[in-house]
């Protein structure tokens, strides 16, 4: 074969692989779910402040840090723990001080309880979902704003929010 035929055929073969690769990649791309918000909601509230007055069904907008325990967020659940942004986390101040700084182990347990909420992501109509926020890049120590409604409150220490919106601050 002459060299002039080999080069164009090689280029054609390579471009075919690239096009196939692009098509495969595009089909693997996930769409952003409706609960991932593109803009930051305003009028955020502190978790302790909301816990003091919130009733089941109240609409809330909370700002906090994904944390409060060793595994505050997992790959197999739409539920995660949120700690009020105002609660100082000494575990993140010193480099290499704590292997799991998202658990707020440097705070007394009662401070974590007072300043934390359980967040369950639901669809806009309130239906259950199975997708974890980790599938869309959310992780422990991310600061987020949560929009949702207060779920059942068996006592004043428990705050569960059925979230229809989640926004990553600074992301």
C-alpha positions, 0 to 999 in steps of 0.5 A: 500500500502506498503511504498516501492511502495508509495515513488517511485510513488511519486518521479515519479509523482514529476519528471513528473511535473518537466519535464512538467514544464521545457518543458513549460518554454522552450517553453516560452523562447524568442529568441534574436532578430537580433537587440540585439548585442552580442558585442560592436561596435567600433567607437562610435560618440557623438550625437551633433557631428553627428547632426552637419554633418549627412545626411539622409542615413548616417551610424552612431554608437551612444553611449548614455543613454536611457532618455531625457523625463519622458517616454523615452522608453515604452513597446509598441513601438520600439522607444526610446529617447537617450541622449549623454553619455557625457551630465552630468546628475545631477539628478543621482548624489544625492540619492533620489534627483529626482523621474525620473532621466532619464528625465534629468530635471536638464539640460536646455531643449536646452542642452537635445535637442542638445544632444538627438536623437530618435531611431527607431529599425528596422529589418536588411532589414529596415522593421518595427518591433513592439517589444519594447526594454523593452521586452529584458531588456532595460530600462531608464538609460541604456547606449547603443550603437546604430548602424543604418542609419539616417532617415529624418531630417526636421531640424538640431535639429532633429536626427532620427536613424533607428537602426539595432543594439542595444548593452547594455554597461556593460550588 
